[in-house]
Amino acid sequence: MSCLEETLLRRKSGLTIMVWSFVIGLGGVLPLLLYLVLSPVAGNPIGLGLLAVVVGPVGGVGVVLGLIVMLVQKFVRREQ
């Protein structure tokens, strides 16, 4: 394993990446959900919808990457 990969694996754990990605994804979707629950019927939240469309997949990709990092860390620790 290269030196760069080792330092990246030591710097951030997979669980930390997953938690922050989930928080970012939830932070992007939560305003739209709150608007839908608390708003008048005639509203049109275009900006909140676009925020949810952009941030939702970014958070999902981050969660998947965090899971991959967790698996790599598990197998690297097992080999040592």
C-alpha positions in Angstrom: 0.0 0.0 0.0 1.4 3.4 -0.8 2.2 6.0 1.8 -0.6 8.3 0.6 -3.2 5.6 1.1 -1.9 4.7 4.6 -2.0 8.4 5.7 -5.6 8.8 4.3 -6.8 5.7 6.1 -5.2 6.8 9.4 -6.6 10.4 9.1 -10.3 9.7 8.8 -12.1 6.6 9.9 -14.9 5.1 7.7 -17.5 5.7 10.5 -16.6 9.4 10.7 -17.0 9.8 6.9 -20.3 8.0 7.0 -21.7 10.1 9.9 -20.7 13.4 8.3 -22.0 12.4 4.9 -25.3 11.4 6.5 -25.4 14.8 8.4 -24.8 16.7 5.1 -27.4 14.7 3.3 -29.9 15.2 6.0 -29.1 18.9 6.2 -29.9 19.2 2.5 -33.2 17.3 2.6 -34.5 18.4 5.9 -35.5 22.0 4.9 -37.6 20.6 2.0 -39.3 18.2 4.4 -40.0 20.9 6.9 -41.4 23.2 4.2 -43.7 20.4 3.0 -45.0 19.8 6.6 -45.3 23.4 7.8 -46.0 25.4 4.7 -49.1 26.6 3.0 -50.6 24.4 0.3 -49.9 26.8 -2.6 -46.1 27.0 -2.1 -43.5 26.1 -4.7 -40.1 25.4 -3.1 -38.0 25.2 -6.2 -34.7 26.2 -4.4 -35.3 23.7 -1.6 -36.0 21.0 -4.2 -32.9 21.7 -6.1 -30.9 21.7 -2.8 -32.3 18.2 -2.0 -31.6 16.9 -5.5 -28.0 18.0 -5.3 -27.1 17.2 -1.7 -29.0 13.9 -1.4 -26.8 12.0 -3.8 -23.7 13.6 -2.5 -24.5 12.4 1.0 -25.3 9.0 -0.4 -22.0 8.7 -2.2 -20.2 9.8 1.0 -22.0 7.1 3.0 -20.9 4.5 0.4 -17.3 5.7 0.4 -17.3 5.6 4.2 -18.5 2.0 4.1 -15.7 1.1 1.6 -13.1 2.8 3.9 -14.5 0.9 6.9 -14.1 -2.4 5.0 -10.6 -1.6 3.8 -9.6 -0.6 7.3 -11.0 -3.8 8.7 -9.0 -6.0 6.2 -5.8 -4.0 6.5 -5.9 -4.3 10.3 -6.6 -8.0 10.0 -3.5 -8.5 7.8 -1.1 -6.8 10.2 
